[in-house]
Every structure is written in structure tokens, then in C-alpha cells.
Amino acid sequence: MRQILRLTILALFVFSFSSYSADPKTKDSYNADVIVYGGTSGAITAAVQVVKQGKTVIVVSPDKHLGGLSSGGLGFTDTGNKSVIGGLSREFYHRVFLEYDKPEGWKWQKKEDYGNKGQGTPAMDGVDRTMWIFEPHVAEKVFEDFVRENNIKIYRDEWLDRAKGLTKKDGKIISIKTLSGKTFTGKMFIDATYEGDLMAAAGVKYHVGREANSVYNEEWDGIQPEVFQHGHYFQKNVSPYKVEGDPKSGLLPYVSAEKIGEKGAGDNKIQAYCFRMCLSGNPDNRIPFAKPAGYDASKYELLARVYKAGWTETFNKYDPIPNKKTDTNNHGPFSTDFIGMNYDYPDATYERRKEIIKEHELYQKGLMYYLSNDPKVPADVRKEMSNWGLPKDEFKDNGGWPHQIYVREARRMIGQEVMTENETLGKKAVSGSVGMGSYSLDAHNAQRYVKADGFVQNEGDIGVHPKNPYSISYASIIPKKEDCLNLLVPVCLSSSHIAYGSIRMEPVFMILGQSAASAAIQAIDRNVSVQEVDYAKLKEQLLKDKQRLEL
């Protein structure tokens, strides 16, 4: 009788448990102290920091692969002054060094043949040696190691329901819901995406495009016609018309008919995107450039005219990374940057973004095929291009093509404080530092237009170097109090267009991701808003974590 009773009770327990699991009110609902939205490098360092400080975290990642651009082809790291890179960001580059300190890290090339490029940075205050140049798969392994070692729970390929997936009460985000139906509830939220979708869904104010110089009393924001800081412009007269010199024949592809605005004026244009291709120069590890769908050689006629005018810098940004590969970036007047084709990306629907990304992919694949095969391309260029191809051992689930487009800039929060060129160039002091930047104020071209004299030109390419590294304020990674009380934004932070050109570097995103997490923990512990965090105590924690806050 007792045995029957025990079995009956057990059956009732199992039935009750099964019914609870299937309850639509509880199914696919998850809770943690901190919810991090994004799969970027900044998202991962934020999550690691939460765990290290004894709190729970869930990473809700739209991406399947972790690390964003750091594992998506940008292996020739933009660092500036390396001494201001500390904390988990510096640990990442130390771990990269350790990967290449292993014999098995050199499959296609001898370590001594690659030399000391990016290797062996001297130890800084007890922090071990670093390496700043690496292959995509190595970076992804380091991020996955971070996740595994810290037992971080990640839900991948989960996309925020931007229309109705955010619950907010009394100025605080309560939960977010993804398109798959999963709900994530937390005390603090961190938006670490390149796009700032969580920030926007939370009703936080933001800006897209270039501000007029007058907005923040700047010199290098806004439209900058006839300003050339790099070599990404037409150095000789090139006709933009289908029939050279004949406006009636119509414009060539990728040239805008819009007249250029006044110098310093604001607009809705953003700097160009591209894919940071990892190319292989090893015939045993190389996928030849194939003709992409819809390929049309006439779309690259403008490049043919650039060559005709004597341009010879095709391979200047095939930066060497280990194992006979490159991090290939834009260079020249007509290159991998798909100028003017991304204006609607920041606020676009997911469907439209996918279209924009595909358009960029086909443009860039078509460019590679054109450079390799078209008779209008100089023979020496075509010969050299035959030595390159996509790597067989990178991005294996995507045919060797990067999984992350280079979103150089999208939304930028208008937060409690705005970082401008005045702070980055040392003209104005910064208080409440949570990290440092040092790279040049670097913006790529935003438009290609026809000048008054009838020739084509690019506009928007800026590269202004700070004299010294600068601090980034805590107030620039938090919203205004009236917008949201429990959100931190370390990637789409509060910055003018031109200041963002310097801040937007991967090491900085990792630094700010970690600092944002530290602030979130302190806000939880004191039961205050992110705006009420005691900076003195936050600074104490950041310094303990070996963050660099000032010179």
C-alpha cells in the first residue's frame, strides 16, 4: 500500500512538473542579474566581468559567432597607443599571444618567417605579453574560451523583437523578448550591439548621420568637401559619366547625382561599410574568387578609369596576418568601401538590413572577381590577384566569407554627456573616466558626388590625430535619466560622428564593455539607477581590474 502511495505521489509530482514546464507563462522565460544584448567583443567582456564580480548574466546574441569584427576579419588591430589598453581587453590580446606561442598556431607559415609583427609587446605593470595581429578563428577561440571558463549562458541567433519585445516600467527595462518568443528578465541591461537596437527600443534618444559643426562647436564633424586625410580620393580628374565627359549619357554606377552640401553642415549620411576580408596567399588554403550572382563588369567602370589615370595602390591594405593571410581593408578612391549604400541601415528592419548586407557582399565579391579577370584591370594587378583567394580554414560555415559586416557607425546615443572632438583632441577635460582611446579621429567616405567641374570625387574621409590619449566619460555610456534608468551602452555610446571615429575601435569596445558591467553590478548592489552610481567606488573597481583611466 505504501509502495502504491509513493508511486502515486511521484506520478503527481512528475505531472505537475511537466505541466509547469509547458505553462506558456513560464516557458522560454529566463532571468539573470544582468542581460547583455549582443555578441560583439564588448558584449563578451561585459559578461565575463559580471561573472567575475559574482553576479549572474545571460548573453542574448543575434550572432551565432562571438566577437563581432574582432573575430570577423579585423585582425590587424587598430590600437593607437597600446599602453592605455588594460583590463580584459588587454587580456584578450595576451591570450592571442599565447595561441601563437604554440607550435600548432603556425600551420601555413613558420613563426620566424612571419617575424615579430604585432608580437611581444613588453609587459605592462605585470600584465603579460600581447599580440595585436591575428587570424579570425584565433580571436573566436579566445572569446569562446572566455565563455566556457566563466560558464556564461549564451542564447545565440536570438533577435530582439524591436516592435513589441521590450517591457519598461517606471523608467526601467523589466524584460526583453526575442522573435523566437524567449523572454529575458534582469535588473540591469547592457546594449553591446553595433546597431543599438535595444537602446532604441527602450526609447533612448540617439543620432544617425553627421552633426553640423555648430552643434558641438567642432571643426571636423559634418560635410568636409575637398578635405583629404588619407588616400581614399580621386587624385586625378576622372569622368563620372557613362560616356566620358558627356553628362547627357548619365552617371556611372555608385556615383550620386545629389549636390554636395556646405562645409560643416550636418546630414543623414554615415561612413561607408565593407567586409574586412581575410584572404589567403597559400594555394593549399585558397578558394579562388568566383563570379557572384548578378555580376556586371560595367558596375566597376569607374575603377577602370582610376587605373587608366595611373593609380597603382591596389594592394596597399592587404595587411599581413599570420599563416600567409591578410586583413584586407579599403584603400583608394574605388575599393571595398561601398560608399553611400548604407544610409538606411541603422534604423532599417532586419529584413532590409539583410538586403543591405547582401548588396555589400555581392559588390565586394564582384570587385574581387573584376580585379582578377577583367581586361581593363592592369595585367600586373590581375597576376598578383591570382595569388589570393578566400581562406578554406576561416568562416567555414560561410564559404570563407566573413560573418560580420564592418558597421563602422550606426546609431549613437545622446546620453548624459556627449563625447566630441573637443574631448578627444584634448581641448576639453573629461571627468569620470571609464577607459581611454587614442586612435585618430578616423571617418571613411560618406558619399561620392560630381564636382562643379564635372569630375567625380569622394567626401567624408577624415583622419585627425590626437596629440595624446584621452579619457572616455562614464556619462557617455549611460542614457539621460528621463530616458532609462537601468541601461548601459558601451558600443553605440554618446558621441558625435567625428569623435566616434576614434572611439569605435575594438579594444575600446572591450574596455567599455567591462566598465559598463562593473557599473551595472554597483547599481544592483546599491539598488540605484546607473545615473546614481558612485563614481569614486566605480573607479576603485576599474583600477583593481587594471583598467587605464588617465595618463
N, C-alpha and C positions, 0 to 999 in steps of 0.2 A: 504493500500500500504506500509506504514511504517512497519507494522507488518510482511508482506511478506519479506521485505528487511532485517529486523532484523533476521528472521529465515534463510534466505539465507546466510547471513554473518556468523551466528552461525554454519550452516552446513559446510561452507567452512573452518571455524576455526577447527571444530572437525575433518574434513577430513585431514586438514594439520597436525594437532597434531598427528592423528593416523598414517599418512604416516611417520612423523618424528620418532615416536617410533619404527616403523618397519624398518627404514633405517638400512641396515646391517653395515653401517659405525658408527652408534651411539648405536645400540642395544647392551646390555651387556657390556657397557663401563662405568667405574666408576673412580672417581677422588677424591683424598684427598691430604692433605699436606704430610702425612706420610703413607706409605704402610708397614704394618708388615706382614711378611710371617711366618706362624707357629701358632700352638695352644698350645704351651708349657706355663709353668708358666712364663718364661721370656717374652714371646710374650704378655701375658695379662698385666703384669706390665708396659711394654713398651707402650702399647695402653692407659692404664689409665693415664700415665704420659703425653702423648701427649695432651689428653683432658684437664687435669688439667692446662696445660700451654696455653690453648686457641687455639689450632690448631685442624684441622680435621684429622681423622685417619680411615683407613679401615684395618681390620684384615682378611687376606686371609689364611684360615686354612685348611690344608689337613685332619685334625682331626675333627670328629663330637663332641667329648668330649674335653673340655678345661682343661688345667693344666698339660698335659704330665704325667710324673712319679709322680708328687705330688698328682694327683688325680687318678693315675693308679696303686696304690698298695704300693708305697713307703711312708708309713705313719709313720714309725719310723725314723724321720728325721735325716740325717747326718748333724750335725751342727758345731762340733768343738767348738770354743769359741763364745758363743751366743752374747757376748757384741759387736761384730763387725758387727752384722746383724742389719741394720737400714732401714729407708725409707719404701717403700711399701712392701718390703719383710717382715719386722717386723710387719707391719700392717696385713699382711695375717695371721701370726701366732697369732696375737691378736684376729682377727676375729674368728679363730678356737677356741680360748679360750672362746669367747662369746657363740659359739654354744654349747660347753659342759658345760657352766654355766647355761644352760636352763634345766629344769627337763626333757623335751621331748628329750633331747640329749642322754638319757640313757634308751634305750628300752629293752636291753637284760641283763643289769647289773646295779647294784646300783653304783652310783658315788663313794660312800665311800668304796665299795668293790674293785674298780679299784685303789683307792688310789690317790696319788699325782704324779703319773708317768707323767713326761713331762709337768706338770701343774704349774701355779703360779710363773713363773719366775718373780723376782722383777721388778718393773717399772724402766725404764732406761730413764733418762732425760725427764720425762713427758710422755714417751710412755707407753701405758697401758700394762697390764699383757698379757702373751702369753701362748700358748700350742703348743708343738712341736711333739706330737704324736696324730694321728687321723685316722679316717676311710676314705676310698676313697670318699664316697659320700659327706662327710662333706667338704672336700677340693674342690670338684667340685662345691658345692653350693656356697662357698666363691668366687670362680672365676666367677661364673655366676652372683653373686651379684655385683662384680666389674663391669662387663659388663653392667648390667641393670642400675645401678646407674649412670654410666657415659655415657649411651646411645651410646655405642660403636657398630658400624656396623661390623658384622662378616659374612663372607661368608664361610660356612663350607663344608667339603668334596670337596674342590677345590684344585686341584693338578697342580702345575706349569708344563707347557709344557717345559720340560728340553731341548728338542732338538731345538725348534724354537720359544719359548714363551717369549723371552726377547729382548726388543729393547733398544739399547745403542747407544748414540751419544756423541762424544767429551768427552769420559771418564765417562759419566753419564748414569745411567739407566733411561730411559724415561718411560717405562711401562713393565708390565709383563702380560702374557696371560696364562690362565689355560686350562686344557684339555677339559673343558666344553665349551670353547670359550669366556669366560669372560676376559676382558682386564681392568687392573688397572693401572692408571697413577698417579704418585706422584712426589714430589720434593725430598723426601728422602725415602730410603728403609732400612728396618731392617730385616735381616735373623735371626729368632729366632727358627729355627728348630734344632733338634738333628743331622740331616744329613748334613746340609749346602748346600742344593740343589740350593738355589738362589745364594749364593756366588759362587758356581762352575759354574753355568750358566752364571754368569757375567764375567767369565774369571779371577777370583781372584785365585792366587796361593794358594795351600793347600798341606797338607801332610796326608798320610794314613799309619799307621803302626808305628813301633818304630824306632826312630832315633838311630844311633850309639852314644855312649857316647862322641865320639870325635867331633861330630857336634857342640854341645853347651858346651863342657867341663863339662859334667855331670858324675855322678857316678852310678845313678840308672836307667837310660834310657837303651834301648837296651835289649839284651838277658841276663837273670840272672839265669843261671843254678845253682842248689844246694843252692839257696837263698830262705829261707822260713820265711816270716814275719808274716804269720798267720798260721792257722791250715789246710789250704787247700792243703795238700800234703800227699803223701803216707809215713806214719811214719814207716811202716814195709815193708819188701820185699813182693811184690805181683807180680805174674807172669802175663804178658800181653797176653800170648798165649792161644789159644783155648784149647789145651791140656797143662796143667801146665808144664812149663819147657821145652816144645818142640817147638822150633822156626819153625820147618817144618809144624806144624799144622796151622800156620797163626795167625794173630793178632785178638784179640777180638775187637768188635765194639768200636769206639771212641778212639782208640789208633793210633797215627800217625806212619807211617813207616819212616818218614823223620828224618834224623840225626840232632841232635841239633847243632846250630852254636856256635861260640866262645862267651865267656862272653863279654858283652858290644857292640857286633855287632848289627847293625840295621837289620830289616826285615820288611816284609809286614803284620805281624801278629798283631791283635788287641785283647784287653782283652775280655773275654767271655761275652756274653749276657745271660739274663734269664728273666723270668717274676717274678715280686715281687708279689707273690700270697697273697691275703687276704684270710685267712682260718677262718672258724667259728668252735668254740668248743661248740656251743649250738645246741642240737638236733632239736630244733624247727626252727632253721635258718640254716640248714646244708644240702648241696647237696652231697651225697656220691660220692666218686671217682669212676668214671665209666671207663671201659676198652675202651681206644681210638681206633680209626680205625688203622689197621695195627699193633696192639700191638704184640710185640715179646719179651718174657721174657729173651731170650738169649742176648738181647742187654744190659741187666743190670747185666750180669755175673761178670763184674769187681767189682761192688758194693757188690755182694755176697761174693767175695773173701776178700773185705775190712772188712766185718762183720766177716768172718772166721778168719781174723787176729786179731780180738779182738776190733775193733773200736766200740765206744758206744756213739757217739755225735750227733745222728740223729736230736735231737730236740733243739740243742743249738741256732739256729737262728729263732726260732718261737717266734719272739719278740711280746709281748702282746700290743695290741692297744685296745681302748675302746670297750665295748659290746661283750666281750668274743671272740675277733677276734685276728688275728695275721697279722703282716707284715713278711712274710716268705722269707728269703734270703738264698743264697748259703752258705753252710758250709761243710767242709770236702774235702776229695780227689775226691769223686764222688758224685755230688749233683746236684742242679738245674742249675748251670752254664753249658751251652752246649759248652764245650771247643773246639775251633778250627773249629767251624761250621759257623762262621760269617765273614770270611776274605773278602769276596767279597761284603758284604752288603753296605759299604759306597758308592761305585760307581755303584752299581747294578741298573738295570732298576726297575721300580715299580713292574713289574711282578715277577722278580727274588726276590725282597725284600719280596713280599707276600709269596713266596715259603719258604724263609728262616724263616720268622716269623711263618709260619705253621709248619715247621720242628721243631722249638723250642717248639711250643705249644704241639705237639704230643709227643716229647721227655719228656717234663715235666709232662704231664698228664700220660704218661706211667710210669714214675718214681713214681708218687703218687699211681698209681694202684699197681705197683710192691711192694712198701713198705707196702701196706695194705693187700696184698693177697698171695705173693709168699712164699712157704715153706722155701726157702733159707734165707729169712729175719728172724732174731730172733723173737721168739714168743712175747716177751715183746714189741718190736717195732711195730709189727702188731697190738697188742692190743691197744697200745697208738694211732696208726694211725686211729683206728676205731672211735676215739673220734673227728676226724677232717673231714672237708669237705669244699667245696666251699660255700660261703655265698649266701643265697637266696636274700638278700637285697642289694647286691653290683653288679655292672655291669649287671644289669637286662636284658639288651638287648644283652648280650653275655654269657648267661648261668652261670654267676658268675665268668667268666674268665676275667682277666684284659684286657683292650682295648689297652694298651701301653706296648710294649716290652721294656726292660731296655737297651737302647742304651747307654752303658757306654762310648763309644768313637766311633767316625766315622771319618769324615774329620776334620782337624784342619787347620785353615787359617795360611798362612805365611804372617803376616801383617807387619805393620810399625815397630813394635817391637815384640819379641817373649818372652813370659814368660817361664822360665826354672826353674829347681830345684834350681839354684843359687839365684833366686829372692824369691822363696817360702820358702827356708831354711834360708833366711836372710844373705846369703853370698854376695849379690849384691843389692844395693839400687834401689828402684823403684820411678820414678818420674811420675807426672801426674795421681795420683790415682783416680779411679772412683768407688772403692769398695774394700772390703777386703775378704780374705779367711783365713782359719785356720785349715781346716781338714788335716788329714795325707795324704801324697802322696800315694794314695791307688789305686793299679792296681790289677785286678784279673788275674787269669791264662790265658795265651795265647796259650799254647799248652800242649799236653800230649804225651810223647815220651817214647822210650825204651832206658834205660841207657846202658852203655858199659857192665855192669854186667848182663844184660838180664832181669832186673826188670823194672817195669813201674814207671814213675814219671811225675809230673806236673811242669810247668815252667811259671814264669811271675808274681807270687803273691808277691807284694811289699807293704809295709806299713811303711813309714818313717815319723816320726812326726816332724813338725816344732817346734822350741822352742817357737816361738811367732807368732801371726797372721801377715800376710803380705799384702801389698797393691797390687792391680792389675792395671796396667797402662792403660790409655786411648788409648795409641798407640797400645795396644794388641787387641782392639776390632774394629780397623779400618784397611782397606787394605792399601797396598802401593799406593801412589798417581798414579803411572802409571797403576794400576790395575782397580781402580774405585774411583770416587770422591764423591759419594752420597750413600754409603752403610755402614751400621754398623753391626757387627756380634758379639753379646754378648754371644752366646752359643757355636758355633764352632770357638771360638776365637783363636788368635795366641798363641800357646803354644806347648811346647814339650810334648811328650807322658806322661812322668812321672809327670811333673808339672800339666798337665791336670787331673791327678789322684786326685789331691787335689781341683782344681778349679771347677770340674764338679759336684758340689753339688747344689741341687735345690734352697736353699736360695741364693746362689751366682748368679745363673742364673736370679733370680728375681731382685737382686741388679743391675746386669749388664744390664738387660733389661730396667730398669728405667733410668739408667745413659745414655744408648745409646739414649733413647728418648730425654732426656734433651739436649744432644749434637746435635741431629738432629734438634731440634727446634732452637737452637742457630745458626746452619749453615743456616737454612732458613731465620731467621731474619736478618742475616748479609750478606746473599747471597754469602756464601763462601763454599768451599768443607769441608768435615768432617776433612780433614787433617789440615785445616786452622782455626779450631775453637779455640777461645781464651780460653786457659785452666783456666786462672785466673777467668774469668767470669763463666765458666762451674763449677768450684769448688764452687763458691759463690752460684750457684743454688743447687748443690748437698748438700751442708751443710744446706741450707734453707730447703731442703726436708728431713733432718735428716739422710742422708747417713753417714756411717762411712768410713773415708778415710785413717786414720792412727791412730796408738796408741797414 
